[in-house]
Amino acid sequence: MIRLITQSRVAELSFSNGETFEDGLILDAIIEAAQLRWIRPMLGNDLWDTLEASGGVYSAANQTLVDRLETPLAFFIKYEIVPDMSINQTSAGLQVLNTEYSTSATDKQRGQIQDQALEHAKSILAEVTRWIEKTTVITDYPDYATSTNVTNDVSRKGGILF
């Protein structure tokens, strides 16, 4: 499975305290799951398979695409890990993390951070979709089909919705 982003890059792009963020909180399995859940449906299986077959050594066009996907992927990963960041799973059950020098965020505050990360990710991914579907760009991606991009559930031509 390819990894389009590293743990340190996720921290750098999506966490305000990226310099002090512990990369260990971002497991490879979470990166893989986020890619499969959020990025592959946008790219479609054919383009995803092309990226995966390259083994991480991309053509110039595909490297540009991967670079553009880093930021939305970082925010999708943040969205996925916020619950794990605030709750520790132990043999005694789930424990809310707390130190003597800080106060844990409330469920509402955690939800706001999660919602914000998801909205950032969706907005930036929509811009990547807009970019890849430009007539001057799409020819670089013959394996991409607008019809397989699940975010393209409504098309507009001349003001008419399809």
Buried (B, 14 or more C-beta within 10 A) or exposed (E): EBEBBBBEBBBBBBBEEBEEBEEEBBBEEBBBBBBEEBBBBBBBEEBBEBBBEBEEEBEEEBEBBBEBBBBBBBBBBBBBBBEEBBBEEEEEEEEEEEEEEEEEBEEEEBEEBBEBBBEBBBEBBEEBBEBBBEEEBBEBBEBBBEEBBEBEEEEEEEEEEE
